[in-house]
Amino acid sequence: MDKLKMHSLNKVDENIKKIGAQFPNCITERKNQQGEVEYAIDFDLLKQELSSVIVEGREERYQFTWPDKKKSILLANAPIAKTLRPCREESVDFDDTENLYIEGDNLEVLKLLQETYLGKVKMIYIDPPYNTGNDFVYEDDFAQNTSEYLENSGQFDDEGNRLIKNMETNGRFHTDWLNMIYPRLKLARDLLTDDGVIFISIDDNEVAQLRKSCDEIFGETNFVDTITWNTRVPKNDNKGLGNIHQYILVYVKQAKKNRQFMMLKDGLDDVFDLCKKLKKQGMSIPQAEEELKKCTIRKVMIAE
């Protein structure tokens, strides 16, 4: 009796899992009638995913949000009337090459790639602007009627939209960066295979916001690790500490898929083969260790 399940399946939980697999950003947390925290569907976000207009809704719940977040979701889902044009005269071995270099607005390119590469990309690496205040220029949400403009200079783009540097004095410092990165991450996730992985470089300016965004888009359970690496020799900054670190966030499409992120060292296959051979011979552990040491020494001498 102890092994018997004395209740049927909870279909609500199953349905939440199904929706979460398709729309990880729509999974949230709330307290039930017993005061316990449980997973739930953010129906406002789900409505937004299934709508071509901005959906309004209010409910107190745990969430990560900012001004214009709904617009960024709408931007990711909205179609565009553009296509990719091959440049044969600028290409090398165009018909036979397996490499593709695309030039253009990355949001539009990500949308155009959906048709051919949806669910087919094994690995994505992106190095977005770190939002230091000067490293990216964003599009303001109103147009200017002008015939003369300076492209990507902090003035106007080729469609007359005002472009402004995202300085820390701007009250929308994090908002504008999030509105830029969020729709691009959503489109990038759709391109990944079920066992696909994405690596995202970032520094301290937006690592917290990026982590929250990725937890929503890819699902918190699909977070693998944050790779920390040294970028320079320490030197004091205006905070009194010498920060030398940057980060690479690693997320997968589905955590249940097995992956190997480590590179095998040269000659490791020979060591594995020797281990199998020694095991078949029934050699003791101390004897096997001596044989493995001899094998390692031979490898080092050959390498030198």
Residue frames as qw, qx, qy, qz and C-alpha x, y, z in Angstrom:
[[0.000, 0.883, 0.470, 0.000, 0.00, 0.00, 0.00],
 [0.347, -0.725, 0.071, 0.591, 2.91, 2.36, 0.72],
 [0.328, -0.161, 0.572, 0.734, 3.93, 2.20, -2.95],
 [0.208, 0.615, 0.712, 0.267, 0.47, 2.85, -4.32],
 [0.025, 0.091, 0.044, 0.995, -0.45, 6.33, -5.49],
 [0.034, 0.508, 0.802, -0.311, -3.70, 7.08, -3.70],
 [0.242, 0.739, 0.180, -0.602, -4.65, 9.91, -6.05],
 [0.701, 0.576, 0.351, 0.234, -4.95, 10.56, -9.77],
 [0.522, 0.127, 0.132, 0.833, -2.65, 12.79, -11.80],
 [0.007, -0.740, -0.254, 0.623, -2.97, 16.51, -11.27],
 [0.558, 0.571, 0.457, 0.392, -3.90, 17.65, -14.77],
 [0.003, 0.999, 0.036, -0.006, -3.39, 21.29, -13.84],
 [0.487, -0.674, 0.450, 0.326, 0.24, 20.63, -12.96],
 [0.657, 0.130, 0.617, 0.413, 0.69, 18.67, -16.20],
 [0.368, 0.822, 0.364, 0.237, -0.83, 21.48, -18.24],
 [0.201, -0.954, 0.158, 0.159, 1.38, 24.05, -16.51],
 [0.601, -0.381, 0.563, 0.420, 4.42, 21.97, -17.46],
 [0.578, 0.449, 0.570, 0.374, 3.27, 21.79, -21.08],
 [0.160, 0.964, 0.170, 0.125, 2.72, 25.53, -21.30],
 [0.417, -0.823, 0.301, 0.242, 6.03, 26.14, -19.52],
 [0.702, -0.062, 0.544, 0.455, 7.87, 24.01, -22.08],
 [0.433, 0.635, 0.448, 0.456, 6.57, 26.24, -24.87],
 [0.021, 0.829, 0.024, 0.559, 6.56, 29.57, -23.02],
 [0.633, -0.180, -0.523, 0.541, 9.04, 29.48, -20.08],
 [0.099, 0.197, -0.172, 0.960, 8.60, 33.22, -19.50],
 [0.523, -0.408, -0.278, -0.694, 4.92, 32.61, -18.63],
 [0.723, -0.326, -0.586, 0.169, 5.73, 30.50, -15.57],
 [0.081, -0.635, 0.298, -0.708, 5.56, 32.42, -12.29],
 [0.346, -0.136, -0.831, 0.414, 5.04, 31.75, -8.58],
 [0.406, -0.490, -0.064, -0.769, 2.09, 32.49, -6.30],
 [0.158, -0.131, 0.824, -0.528, 0.69, 31.45, -2.94],
 [0.379, -0.302, -0.785, -0.385, -2.17, 28.95, -2.88],
 [0.546, -0.632, -0.208, -0.509, -5.03, 28.86, -0.35],
 [0.855, -0.407, -0.237, 0.219, -2.80, 27.01, 2.12],
 [0.212, -0.943, 0.217, 0.133, -0.21, 29.79, 1.92],
 [0.739, -0.217, 0.489, 0.409, 2.27, 27.58, 0.05],
 [0.181, 0.674, -0.385, -0.604, 4.24, 28.89, -2.92],
 [0.714, 0.215, 0.656, 0.112, 3.46, 27.02, -6.15],
 [0.198, -0.088, 0.561, 0.799, 4.07, 27.37, -9.88],
 [0.390, 0.666, 0.520, -0.366, 1.37, 29.12, -11.87],
 [0.471, 0.435, 0.475, 0.603, 0.74, 30.59, -15.31],
 [0.042, -0.459, -0.078, 0.884, 1.13, 34.31, -15.84],
 [0.445, 0.583, 0.676, 0.075, -1.99, 34.65, -17.98],
 [0.157, 0.917, 0.006, -0.366, -1.26, 38.27, -18.84],
 [0.147, -0.590, 0.662, 0.439, 2.06, 37.24, -20.36],
 [0.425, 0.151, 0.871, 0.194, 0.48, 34.22, -22.05],
 [0.382, 0.796, 0.434, -0.180, -2.17, 36.48, -23.57],
 [0.051, 0.855, -0.291, -0.426, 0.62, 38.74, -24.78],
 [0.322, -0.304, 0.817, 0.369, 2.41, 35.83, -26.43],
 [0.327, 0.372, 0.849, 0.185, -0.79, 34.92, -28.28],
 [0.201, 0.876, 0.376, -0.224, -1.79, 38.44, -29.26],
 [0.551, 0.392, 0.221, 0.703, -0.63, 40.92, -31.90],
 [0.097, -0.792, -0.044, -0.601, -1.55, 43.91, -29.71],
 [0.126, 0.305, -0.656, 0.679, -0.50, 45.01, -26.22],
 [0.587, -0.486, -0.619, -0.191, -2.57, 43.24, -23.55],
 [0.143, -0.548, 0.387, -0.728, -3.22, 45.03, -20.27],
 [0.782, -0.375, -0.483, -0.118, -3.69, 43.24, -16.95],
 [0.076, -0.627, 0.508, -0.585, -2.92, 43.66, -13.26],
 [0.889, -0.366, -0.248, -0.116, -2.35, 41.07, -10.57],
 [0.281, -0.792, 0.515, -0.167, 0.04, 41.00, -7.61],
 [0.995, 0.028, 0.038, 0.085, 2.62, 38.27, -8.16],
 [0.551, -0.529, 0.414, 0.495, 6.32, 37.59, -8.32],
 [0.684, 0.657, 0.259, 0.186, 7.62, 38.98, -11.59],
 [0.468, -0.331, 0.241, 0.783, 10.53, 40.65, -13.32],
 [0.345, 0.780, 0.487, 0.187, 9.31, 43.66, -15.22],
 [0.292, -0.330, 0.079, 0.894, 10.19, 47.12, -16.50],
 [0.392, 0.647, 0.139, -0.639, 8.50, 49.86, -18.56],
 [0.542, 0.563, -0.397, -0.481, 7.67, 48.71, -22.11],
 [0.343, -0.246, 0.906, 0.024, 8.25, 45.01, -21.36],
 [0.637, 0.436, 0.596, -0.219, 5.01, 44.12, -23.14],
 [0.470, 0.813, -0.156, -0.307, 6.18, 46.10, -26.14],
 [0.034, -0.597, 0.783, 0.172, 9.42, 44.11, -26.25],
 [0.507, 0.090, 0.853, -0.078, 7.42, 40.84, -26.32],
 [0.579, 0.700, 0.309, -0.282, 5.24, 42.27, -29.07],
 [0.217, 0.809, -0.451, -0.308, 8.35, 43.32, -30.96],
 [0.273, -0.340, 0.892, 0.123, 9.75, 39.79, -30.83],
 [0.495, 0.306, 0.808, -0.096, 6.53, 38.25, -32.15],
 [0.434, 0.749, 0.109, -0.489, 5.71, 40.84, -34.82],
 [0.780, 0.283, 0.417, 0.371, 6.45, 39.78, -38.45],
 [0.078, -0.679, 0.244, 0.689, 8.51, 41.92, -40.83],
 [0.742, 0.628, 0.218, -0.083, 8.20, 42.39, -44.59],
 [0.071, 0.816, -0.544, -0.185, 11.87, 41.85, -45.46],
 [0.991, 0.114, 0.037, 0.053, 14.09, 39.13, -46.88],
 [0.557, -0.558, 0.424, 0.446, 17.78, 38.24, -47.12],
 [0.628, 0.761, -0.100, -0.129, 19.59, 39.21, -50.33],
 [0.875, -0.151, 0.209, 0.410, 22.69, 37.22, -51.41],
 [0.102, 0.916, -0.290, -0.257, 25.80, 39.22, -52.38],
 [0.952, 0.167, 0.160, 0.200, 27.48, 36.86, -54.82],
 [0.508, 0.748, -0.163, 0.396, 29.97, 39.47, -56.04],
 [0.190, -0.759, 0.460, -0.420, 31.28, 39.92, -52.49],
 [0.885, -0.300, 0.292, -0.204, 31.29, 36.20, -51.64],
 [0.075, 0.539, -0.827, -0.142, 33.88, 33.46, -51.93],
 [0.178, -0.002, -0.976, -0.128, 32.72, 30.11, -53.33],
 [0.472, -0.091, 0.194, -0.855, 29.08, 31.12, -52.74],
 [0.797, 0.015, -0.356, -0.487, 27.44, 27.91, -54.06],
 [0.784, 0.044, -0.605, 0.129, 29.62, 25.45, -52.14],
 [0.106, 0.363, -0.586, 0.717, 30.52, 27.17, -48.89],
 [0.490, -0.485, -0.724, 0.028, 28.90, 26.00, -45.64],
 [0.291, -0.330, -0.366, 0.820, 29.51, 29.35, -43.96],
 [0.037, 0.769, 0.504, 0.391, 27.07, 32.26, -43.86],
 [0.279, -0.221, -0.251, 0.900, 27.83, 35.86, -42.95],
 [0.010, 0.760, 0.596, 0.259, 24.79, 38.10, -42.60],
 [0.230, -0.015, -0.152, 0.961, 24.94, 41.88, -42.39],
 [0.279, -0.540, -0.436, -0.663, 22.00, 43.87, -41.06],
 [0.450, -0.480, 0.302, -0.690, 19.91, 44.72, -38.02],
 [0.099, 0.182, -0.965, 0.163, 20.31, 41.70, -35.74],
 [0.470, 0.207, 0.611, -0.603, 16.67, 41.70, -34.62],
 [0.683, 0.484, -0.117, -0.535, 15.45, 41.58, -38.22],
 [0.387, 0.441, -0.800, -0.128, 18.04, 38.95, -39.12],
 [0.187, -0.076, 0.905, -0.375, 16.96, 36.74, -36.21],
 [0.624, 0.352, 0.377, -0.587, 13.39, 36.94, -37.48],
 [0.624, 0.545, -0.391, -0.401, 14.40, 36.07, -41.03],
 [0.157, 0.378, -0.911, 0.056, 16.42, 33.07, -39.80],
 [0.564, -0.017, 0.630, -0.534, 13.31, 31.60, -38.13],
 [0.794, 0.379, -0.071, -0.469, 11.95, 30.33, -41.44],
 [0.715, 0.452, -0.533, -0.007, 14.99, 28.20, -42.34],
 [0.391, 0.318, -0.737, 0.449, 16.77, 27.56, -39.04],
 [0.613, -0.460, 0.139, -0.627, 13.92, 27.29, -36.52],
 [0.873, -0.338, 0.295, -0.194, 14.98, 24.66, -33.96],
 [0.914, 0.354, -0.073, 0.184, 18.11, 23.75, -35.96],
 [0.242, 0.775, -0.413, 0.413, 20.95, 25.72, -34.34],
 [0.814, -0.193, -0.485, 0.257, 23.16, 23.70, -31.95],
 [0.540, -0.439, -0.254, 0.672, 25.08, 26.59, -30.38],
 [0.151, 0.885, 0.187, 0.400, 24.76, 30.37, -30.21],
 [0.535, -0.336, -0.232, 0.740, 27.35, 32.79, -28.86],
 [0.120, 0.867, 0.268, 0.402, 26.44, 36.46, -28.54],
 [0.480, -0.181, -0.246, 0.822, 28.45, 39.41, -27.29],
 [0.017, 0.852, 0.460, 0.249, 25.81, 42.12, -26.76],
 [0.104, 0.668, -0.197, 0.710, 26.53, 45.70, -25.72],
 [0.470, -0.182, -0.704, 0.500, 27.43, 45.79, -22.02],
 [0.221, -0.860, -0.367, -0.279, 25.49, 49.02, -21.45],
 [0.575, -0.219, -0.243, 0.750, 28.43, 51.02, -20.17],
 [0.020, 0.788, 0.241, -0.566, 26.68, 54.21, -21.25],
 [0.176, 0.706, -0.367, -0.579, 28.53, 54.64, -24.54],
 [0.241, -0.235, 0.890, 0.308, 28.68, 51.18, -26.10],
 [0.183, 0.391, 0.844, 0.318, 25.27, 51.10, -27.73],
 [0.205, 0.111, -0.054, -0.971, 22.84, 53.49, -29.29],
 [0.230, 0.374, 0.888, -0.139, 19.15, 52.72, -29.07],
 [0.016, -0.383, -0.544, -0.746, 16.22, 53.78, -31.19],
 [0.211, 0.139, 0.429, -0.867, 13.91, 56.31, -29.62],
 [0.258, 0.396, 0.881, -0.020, 10.22, 55.51, -30.00],
 [0.346, 0.817, 0.299, -0.352, 9.26, 58.51, -32.06],
 [0.668, 0.338, 0.371, 0.548, 10.21, 59.49, -35.60],
 [0.116, -0.661, 0.043, 0.740, 11.72, 62.74, -36.83],
 [0.617, 0.718, 0.311, 0.084, 10.82, 64.29, -40.18],
 [0.164, -0.819, 0.369, 0.407, 14.23, 65.17, -41.55],
 [0.821, 0.562, -0.098, -0.036, 15.99, 64.60, -44.83],
 [0.419, 0.617, -0.567, 0.350, 19.46, 64.80, -43.38],
 [0.823, -0.538, 0.081, -0.160, 20.72, 62.55, -40.62],
 [0.128, 0.632, -0.753, 0.130, 23.87, 61.06, -39.19],
 [0.886, -0.087, -0.396, -0.223, 23.63, 57.26, -39.05],
 [0.864, -0.295, -0.332, 0.237, 24.56, 55.66, -35.70],
 [0.400, 0.376, -0.276, 0.789, 26.24, 58.82, -34.44],
 [0.149, -0.378, -0.608, 0.682, 23.83, 59.55, -31.65],
 [0.220, 0.231, -0.095, -0.943, 21.62, 61.51, -34.07],
 [0.748, 0.292, 0.123, -0.583, 19.35, 59.75, -36.62],
 [0.556, -0.051, 0.796, 0.232, 19.16, 56.43, -38.45],
 [0.064, -0.022, 0.655, 0.753, 18.26, 55.91, -42.13],
 [0.129, -0.574, -0.764, -0.266, 14.53, 55.99, -41.32],
 [0.090, -0.625, -0.027, -0.775, 14.66, 59.24, -39.41],
 [0.724, -0.595, -0.349, -0.026, 14.42, 57.71, -35.93],
 [0.102, -0.858, 0.369, -0.342, 16.23, 59.60, -33.20],
 [0.855, -0.010, -0.440, 0.272, 19.14, 57.68, -31.71],
 [0.304, -0.846, 0.236, -0.370, 20.35, 58.45, -28.20],
 [0.425, 0.320, -0.764, 0.365, 23.32, 57.20, -26.20],
 [0.712, -0.532, -0.420, -0.183, 22.16, 55.29, -23.14],
 [0.210, 0.485, -0.517, 0.674, 23.95, 57.23, -20.41],
 [0.359, -0.281, -0.799, 0.392, 23.53, 56.43, -16.70],
 [0.092, 0.166, 0.260, -0.947, 21.98, 59.87, -16.23],
 [0.472, -0.108, -0.520, -0.704, 19.08, 58.62, -18.33],
 [0.564, -0.195, 0.510, -0.619, 16.22, 57.47, -16.10],
 [0.928, 0.207, 0.028, -0.307, 15.61, 54.58, -18.50],
 [0.004, 0.673, -0.733, -0.100, 19.15, 53.22, -18.25],
 [0.335, -0.098, 0.936, -0.043, 18.22, 49.56, -17.61],
 [0.610, 0.495, 0.456, -0.418, 14.86, 49.80, -19.37],
 [0.516, 0.722, -0.274, -0.371, 16.30, 50.68, -22.76],
 [0.042, 0.469, -0.877, -0.095, 18.91, 47.93, -22.54],
 [0.433, 0.108, 0.858, -0.255, 16.28, 45.35, -21.57],
 [0.621, 0.608, 0.230, -0.438, 14.00, 46.47, -24.40],
 [0.372, 0.673, -0.568, -0.293, 16.92, 45.86, -26.75],
 [0.011, 0.363, -0.931, 0.028, 18.09, 42.45, -25.45],
 [0.553, 0.071, 0.689, -0.463, 14.81, 40.76, -24.47],
 [0.786, 0.471, 0.091, -0.389, 13.23, 40.25, -27.93],
 [0.447, 0.625, -0.631, -0.104, 16.56, 39.12, -29.37],
 [0.185, -0.290, 0.901, -0.265, 16.98, 36.45, -26.68],
 [0.698, 0.235, 0.488, -0.469, 13.43, 35.19, -27.31],
 [0.729, 0.592, -0.199, -0.281, 14.15, 34.78, -31.02],
 [0.191, 0.579, -0.790, 0.061, 17.53, 33.18, -30.31],
 [0.483, -0.137, 0.788, -0.356, 15.88, 30.53, -28.10],
 [0.795, 0.399, 0.234, -0.393, 13.51, 29.57, -30.91],
 [0.550, 0.658, -0.490, -0.155, 16.48, 28.90, -33.20],
 [0.179, -0.492, 0.833, -0.179, 18.11, 26.41, -30.80],
 [0.618, -0.018, -0.758, -0.207, 17.72, 22.65, -31.13],
 [0.760, -0.568, -0.211, -0.236, 16.30, 20.78, -28.13],
 [0.835, -0.342, -0.082, 0.424, 19.88, 20.03, -27.03],
 [0.418, 0.679, 0.004, 0.603, 21.13, 23.48, -28.06],
 [0.553, -0.550, -0.273, 0.563, 23.11, 25.85, -25.86],
 [0.231, 0.877, 0.095, 0.410, 23.65, 29.62, -25.79],
 [0.613, -0.282, -0.213, 0.707, 26.65, 31.53, -24.39],
 [0.059, 0.915, 0.242, 0.318, 26.20, 35.24, -23.60],
 [0.532, 0.059, -0.280, 0.797, 29.03, 37.59, -22.67],
 [0.248, -0.870, -0.257, -0.340, 28.31, 40.39, -20.21],
 [0.363, 0.248, -0.515, 0.736, 29.90, 42.46, -17.42],
 [0.151, -0.308, -0.707, 0.619, 28.70, 43.85, -14.08],
 [0.204, 0.058, -0.055, -0.976, 26.55, 46.59, -15.62],
 [0.690, 0.030, -0.161, -0.705, 23.75, 44.25, -16.72],
 [0.273, 0.151, -0.950, 0.023, 24.64, 40.74, -15.52],
 [0.233, 0.181, 0.758, -0.582, 21.80, 40.80, -12.96],
 [0.566, 0.430, 0.086, -0.698, 19.22, 41.93, -15.53],
 [0.482, 0.378, -0.697, -0.373, 20.52, 39.46, -18.11],
 [0.051, 0.056, -0.972, 0.222, 20.26, 36.56, -15.66],
 [0.396, 0.326, 0.579, -0.634, 16.65, 37.45, -14.82],
 [0.560, 0.477, -0.234, -0.636, 15.78, 37.82, -18.50],
 [0.386, 0.306, -0.847, -0.198, 17.31, 34.46, -19.39],
 [0.157, 0.060, 0.893, -0.416, 15.59, 32.77, -16.44],
 [0.542, 0.423, 0.313, -0.655, 12.29, 33.92, -17.93],
 [0.576, 0.540, -0.367, -0.492, 13.02, 33.16, -21.57],
 [0.466, 0.332, -0.818, -0.061, 14.94, 29.88, -21.26],
 [0.830, -0.432, -0.291, -0.201, 13.55, 28.77, -17.91],
 [0.330, -0.790, 0.461, -0.234, 15.44, 28.89, -14.61],
 [0.881, -0.214, 0.422, 0.006, 16.02, 25.11, -14.69],
 [0.818, 0.498, 0.116, 0.263, 17.88, 25.49, -18.00],
 [0.021, -0.925, 0.360, -0.118, 20.60, 27.66, -16.47],
 [0.903, 0.143, -0.312, 0.257, 23.94, 25.83, -16.61],
 [0.655, -0.425, -0.149, 0.607, 26.52, 28.16, -15.08],
 [0.133, 0.990, -0.049, -0.015, 28.14, 31.58, -15.09],
 [0.823, 0.127, -0.038, 0.552, 31.69, 31.46, -16.42],
 [0.208, -0.963, 0.045, 0.163, 33.84, 34.13, -14.76],
 [0.811, 0.226, 0.058, 0.536, 37.07, 35.17, -16.47],
 [0.370, -0.674, 0.011, 0.640, 39.79, 37.74, -15.85],
 [0.537, 0.779, 0.271, 0.175, 39.97, 40.47, -18.47],
 [0.318, 0.800, -0.201, 0.467, 42.79, 42.72, -17.32],
 [0.486, 0.059, -0.554, 0.673, 45.39, 43.56, -14.68],
 [0.306, -0.758, -0.548, 0.180, 43.71, 44.91, -11.52],
 [0.240, 0.222, -0.084, 0.941, 43.61, 48.66, -11.12],
 [0.002, 0.448, 0.616, -0.647, 41.63, 50.81, -8.72],
 [0.030, 0.547, 0.538, 0.641, 38.47, 52.41, -10.05],
 [0.179, -0.472, 0.102, -0.857, 36.25, 55.09, -8.52],
 [0.792, -0.457, -0.221, -0.340, 34.72, 52.48, -6.18],
 [0.350, -0.715, 0.569, -0.207, 38.06, 51.66, -4.61],
 [0.792, -0.109, 0.601, 0.010, 38.21, 48.11, -5.98],
 [0.109, 0.490, -0.663, -0.555, 39.99, 46.75, -9.01],
 [0.809, 0.254, 0.419, -0.326, 37.32, 44.79, -10.88],
 [0.013, -0.471, 0.748, 0.467, 38.95, 42.49, -13.43],
 [0.361, 0.150, 0.920, -0.025, 36.04, 40.16, -14.20],
 [0.524, 0.164, -0.285, -0.786, 33.56, 39.64, -16.98],
 [0.569, 0.021, 0.754, -0.328, 31.05, 36.83, -17.35],
 [0.358, 0.099, -0.716, -0.591, 29.59, 34.36, -19.82],
 [0.641, 0.005, 0.494, -0.588, 26.10, 33.09, -18.97],
 [0.157, 0.138, -0.918, -0.336, 25.36, 29.56, -20.22],
 [0.644, 0.146, 0.417, -0.624, 21.79, 28.35, -20.84],
 [0.111, -0.008, 0.932, 0.346, 20.44, 25.29, -22.62],
 [0.467, -0.139, -0.409, -0.771, 17.15, 24.79, -24.45],
 [0.855, -0.336, -0.213, -0.334, 16.23, 21.70, -22.43],
 [0.271, -0.669, 0.640, -0.263, 18.12, 20.72, -19.28],
 [0.883, -0.100, 0.415, -0.194, 17.07, 17.07, -19.59],
 [0.814, 0.553, -0.161, 0.081, 19.28, 16.65, -22.68],
 [0.792, -0.432, 0.155, 0.402, 22.78, 15.30, -21.97],
 [0.428, 0.879, -0.137, 0.161, 25.66, 17.52, -23.03],
 [0.805, -0.246, -0.010, 0.540, 29.44, 17.53, -22.78],
 [0.113, 0.993, 0.002, 0.015, 30.91, 21.02, -22.45],
 [0.475, -0.697, 0.463, 0.273, 34.50, 19.92, -21.80],
 [0.630, 0.636, -0.420, -0.147, 37.08, 19.32, -24.51],
 [0.961, -0.217, 0.107, 0.133, 38.90, 15.99, -24.26],
 [0.204, -0.795, 0.490, 0.294, 42.67, 16.29, -24.07],
 [0.640, 0.534, -0.521, -0.183, 44.84, 14.84, -26.82],
 [0.335, 0.315, -0.868, 0.186, 45.77, 11.23, -26.11],
 [0.499, -0.188, 0.528, -0.661, 42.93, 10.69, -23.67],
 [0.883, 0.164, -0.165, -0.408, 41.40, 8.01, -25.89],
 [0.602, 0.362, -0.688, 0.183, 44.64, 5.99, -25.55],
 [0.110, -0.282, 0.707, -0.639, 44.40, 6.24, -21.76],
 [0.739, 0.003, 0.222, -0.637, 40.78, 5.04, -21.82],
 [0.839, 0.290, -0.419, -0.189, 41.74, 2.11, -24.06],
 [0.354, 0.361, -0.768, 0.393, 44.55, 1.17, -21.68],
 [0.414, -0.204, 0.546, -0.700, 42.16, 1.29, -18.71],
 [0.870, 0.118, -0.028, -0.478, 39.80, -1.11, -20.47],
 [0.712, 0.373, -0.591, 0.066, 42.69, -3.41, -21.32],
 [0.100, 0.348, -0.747, 0.558, 44.02, -3.46, -17.75],
 [0.626, -0.116, 0.360, -0.682, 40.54, -4.12, -16.40],
 [0.896, 0.202, -0.252, -0.304, 40.12, -7.13, -18.68],
 [0.564, 0.378, -0.678, 0.282, 43.47, -8.47, -17.49],
 [0.734, -0.579, -0.352, -0.034, 42.24, -8.30, -13.91],
 [0.499, 0.310, -0.367, 0.721, 45.19, -6.19, -12.87],
 [0.399, -0.613, -0.516, 0.446, 45.16, -4.78, -9.32],
 [0.049, 0.979, 0.193, 0.038, 44.63, -1.08, -8.76],
 [0.405, -0.769, 0.317, 0.379, 48.27, -0.38, -7.66],
 [0.571, -0.038, 0.631, 0.524, 49.61, -2.21, -10.76],
 [0.353, 0.728, 0.519, 0.277, 47.16, -0.40, -13.01],
 [0.127, -0.973, -0.030, 0.192, 48.24, 2.95, -11.58],
 [0.491, -0.515, 0.489, 0.504, 51.89, 2.17, -12.41],
 [0.496, 0.294, 0.667, 0.472, 50.98, 1.26, -16.00],
 [0.164, 0.903, 0.382, 0.108, 48.95, 4.45, -16.39],
 [0.304, -0.857, 0.182, 0.373, 51.89, 6.51, -15.08],
 [0.526, -0.187, 0.610, 0.562, 54.17, 4.90, -17.68],
 [0.371, 0.609, 0.611, 0.344, 51.63, 5.72, -20.40],
 [0.040, -0.977, -0.186, 0.095, 51.40, 9.35, -19.25],
 [0.431, -0.664, 0.368, 0.488, 55.20, 9.75, -19.14],
 [0.518, 0.127, 0.657, 0.533, 55.49, 8.36, -22.69],
 [0.235, 0.821, 0.483, 0.191, 52.86, 10.86, -23.91],
 [0.204, -0.942, 0.033, 0.265, 54.71, 13.79, -22.33],
 [0.504, -0.418, 0.528, 0.540, 58.06, 12.73, -23.81],
 [0.454, 0.400, 0.651, 0.459, 56.52, 12.40, -27.28],
 [0.083, 0.935, 0.343, 0.029, 54.87, 15.81, -26.98],
 [0.323, -0.836, 0.219, 0.385, 58.19, 17.42, -26.03]]
